[in-house]
Amino acid sequence: MNVQLLLQSLTNPALLFFFLGILAVRLKSDLKIPENSSKFISLYLLFAIGFKGGQELAHSQFEMKILWAILFGMATACIIPLYTFFVLKKRMGVENAGAIAAAYGSVSAVTFVTAASFLKMQSLDFSGHMVAIMALMEAPAIILGVLLIRWFGNGHGKQASLGNLLKHSITNGSVFLILGSLLIGFLANEQEAEGIKPFTTDIFKGFLAIFLLDMGITSGKKLKDFLQSGWFTSAFAVIIPILNGSLVAFLSEWVSPEPGDRFMLAILAASASYIAVPAAMKMAVPKANPGIFLPMALAVTFPINITIGFPIYFMIIQ
């Protein structure tokens, strides 16, 4: 069953375009995405993720268990980047440590969708507000990643107040867009929101495929950096997600009795972002090397979660 899920996930067109980008570089093709187009796609993905999360939140009937689940998810998205940054800082440098910490504190939409398929096979459902939690977990991790890089990087930010650092992080274009889109999605008139649904939903996968093609080209050019980073990055990309997912699978009992919701919270904690965080870091921290954190999230953490992680988290919840 897990092998079948892995095969379904790895034959996802968007992921295949990522590998096509890497292959283009290895074969010395002149394929490339224009810089302006690449930036637009990054902005579009952040906007669509935030807006859809706000819509899901608006459609959820408010209950205390939803509030606790949201707070739990956001706390997870804050704690993971903090401890992983300090694990990584000495070995990886400030910029790369901040980007990797943000990626592992944030979430993977593709892993989330794959987890939904896993639950379906177990004849279990999960609540609609979990999609909103997924969107809400993107921003705290990105904010903390940018904050940590600015605070510890090359002496910048050490003389600035925490308030100023927080302001700069929140007003960073990528973070501001995802938070603003989330709020607009929540407040938007439902009938009017339907009018832009084709833009926010129907073409999302197509733009995601082009974005991952661009990320594949970028990663392919810097693949040597990942290979030269040694055993530590690979070990981190295996151990940390299993640790995060297992802990959340155990602790989530305090915020939700539903096994489907608990499993999804565990998946959100265990997954690593390769959409929102790379899009954000490309604009906010260009010195961070996507040739390291993208292969970690995509080539190691993603398949590890699908093959080993899912059964472990499910067993803990049961």
N, C-alpha and C positions, 0 to 999 in steps of 0.2 A: 504493500500500500504506500509506504513512504518512498520507495523507488519510483512508483508511478507518479506520485506528487512531484518528486524531484524532476522527473523527465518532463512533466507538464510545465513546470516552472522554467526550466532551462530552455524549453522550446518556445517560450514567450517571445513574440516578435521584437519587443523593446529590448530585451536582453540580448537577443541575437544581433541586433544592430550595434550594441555595445561591442560585441566580439568582432563584428565587421569593421568597426573603427580601428580596433587593435590590429586586425589582419591587414588593413589598408596601410598602416604604418610599417608593419613588418615586411610587406611586399613593396615598400617604397612608392606607393601610389601618391598622386598629387591631390587626392580627395581632401577637401577641407570645408568647414562651415564658416562663412564670412563672420567676422567679429561682431558686427552690428546685429546680424541675425541671431547669433549665439546669445548675445545679451538679451535680446527681445524674448527668446524662448525661455531663458532663465526667469525673466520677470513674469511671463505668462504662467509658468508652472507654479510659481509662488502664489500668484493671484488665484489661480483655479483651486489649489489645495486649500487656501484660506477661506475662499468663498463657499466651497462645498461643505467645509467643516462648520461654518456659521449657519448654513441652511439646515444641516442635520441637527445642530443644537437648538435652532428655533422650532423644529418639528418635534423635539423630545418633550414629553410631558414632565414638568419639573417635579422631582421628588428628592428627598434628602439623600437617597442612595446614589442618585446621579451626581449631586454635589460632592459627596465623599469620593466617588470614583474619579471625578475630574481633578479634585485636589490631590488624590493619591497619584494619578497619572502625571500631573505637573510636578509634584514633589520628586517623583522618580526621574523625570526629565532634568531636574536641577541637581540631584545628588550624583547621578552617574557621571556627568561631565566634570564635576568637582574632584571626585576621587581618581578618575581615570587620567585627568590632566597631570596630576602630581605623580602618578605611576609612570607616565610617558615623558615628562618634561626633560629629564636629564639625558635620556637616550635619543629623543626625537627632535629636540629643540622646541622653543616656545610656539612658533607658528604652526608647525606640524602637530604638536601635542594638542593645541587648542582646536584645530580642525578635526582631528581624530576624536577628541573628547566630545565635540559638538555632534559629530556623526553618530557616535555610540549612545549619546544621550537622546538624540532625536530618533525618528522611526522610519521604517521602510514600508511604503504603501503596497509594494508587490508582495512582501512577506505577509502583510496583513491580509491581502486578498487570498494568498495561498493558505493561510491559517483558516480562513472562512471555509475553504474547500475541505480542509481536514475535519473541521467541526461538522460539516454537512455529512461526511462519511460516518461520523460518530452519532448522527441523528440528534445533534445539539444545535441550538440557536444562540445568537448573541444580540444584545440590545443595540438599537440604532444610534444611541448617544456615544457608542464606542468610536464611531467615525469622527465625531466632534472631538473626542479625547485625543485621537490620533493627530488631528490638525493642531490642537492646543499644545501638544507635546513638542511640536516643531520649534516654536518661538523661544521657549525658555532655554533650550539647549544651544540655539544659535546665539542668543544674547550672552549666555555665560561663556561660550567659546570666544566671542569677540571681547568680552570684558577681561577674561584671563589673559588673552594675547596682548591686549593694550596695557594691562597692569604689569605683566612680567616681561614684556618684550622690549629689549634694548633701552630700558630705563623710561620708556614712554608711559605716561599714565601714573607713575608713582607719585608725582607731585600733584596730580589732579585729585579732586575729591571723588569719593565713590558715587556721589550724586551726578557729577559731570560725566563720569565714565558710563554710568547707567543711561544717562540721557543720550550720549553719543551712540551707545549700543542700540537703544530702542529706535533712535531716529536714523540709524543706518538703513539705506534704501530697501534692502532685502527683508530685514526684520520688520520695518515699518509697513511694508506692503503686505506681508502675510498677516500681521495683526490687524491692519486696517481692513483687509479683505474679509477676515473672519468676522469683524464687527459689522461690516456692510452686509455680509451674507445673513447674519443674525437679524439685522434690522429691516432688511429689504422686504418690500411688498411681495407676497408669494406669486401673485399673478404676473407682476413685472419681472420677477426673477426667472420665471419660466421662459421669458423672451430671450434671455441670454444663456439659457441652458445648453443650446447647441454649441456655444463657444466654450463654456466652462466644463462641459462633460463629453460631448460627442467627439470633439477633435483632440481631447486631452491625450489619448493614447498615441495619436499620430505625432504630436509635438514631443511627447515623452520619448518616442523612438528616435526622433531627430536629435533630441538633447543627449540621449545615451550614445548615439553615433558620435556626436561631438566629444563627449566624455571619453569614449573609446579611443578616439584619435589622440586626445590629450594624454590619456593613460598610456597608450601605446608608445608615445614619444618619450615617456618617463618610466617605462616598465622596468628599466635597469635599476632605477632608484628603489623600487619595491624589492627586487631580487637582491640588491646590495644591502638593503636594510636588515637582512639577516633573519635568524630564527625568531627573534623577539617579537616582531610584528605579526608573524604567522601564529605564534603561540598566543599572543594577546587576542587576535581575531577569532581564536577558537575558544579560549578559556573564559574571557570576559562576558560574551553574550550568554553562555551556558550558566555562568554564575548569576548574572543579572536576572535572567528569565526564571531560574530556579527559586531565587529569593522572592521575587514578586509573585510567583505561583503560590508560594507558601504564605506570604504576608497578605495577599489579596483577600484571604478569607475574612479579614477584618472589615473590608469595605463592600464586599458583594458575596451573596450566597450562591449566585448563579455560576455554574461551572464554565459555561460558554464565555461569560464576561471575564471571569478570572483567567481563562486561557488567553483571551485576547490581550488583557493587561500584561500577562507574562510575555507574549509575543512582542508587544510594543516596547517592553523593557529590553528584550533580547536582541531586537533587530537594530540595524545600523542604516542611517539614511544615505542614499546615493542619488537623491533628487534635490530636495530642498536645501540640504547643507552644502553640497557642492555648488549649487546655484548661488547660495548666499556667500560662501567663502570666496568664490571666483570674483565677486565684487568687493567684499569687505576685507579679505586677507589674501591678496594675489600671491604673496610669498609662500603660502601653504602649498605643498606639493600634492596635487590630486593623483599623481602617479603612485603615491603611497596609500592614501586613505581610501581611494576608490577601489583598488584591487582588494584591500582588506575587507571592505564592506560587501563587495559583489562576489569576488572569487573565493573568499574563505568563509565569512560569517553567514552569508545567505545560504549556501548549500549545507553548512553545518547545522543551522537552525532547522532546515527542512528535513534532514535525514536523522539527526540525533536529538536536536532540541525539542521538536514537537512531542515525541513520545515521553521524554523526561518530564516536561512541564505538565503534560496530561496525567502522567502517573502521580505526580506530586499532588495535583488538584483532586484526583480521585481518592 
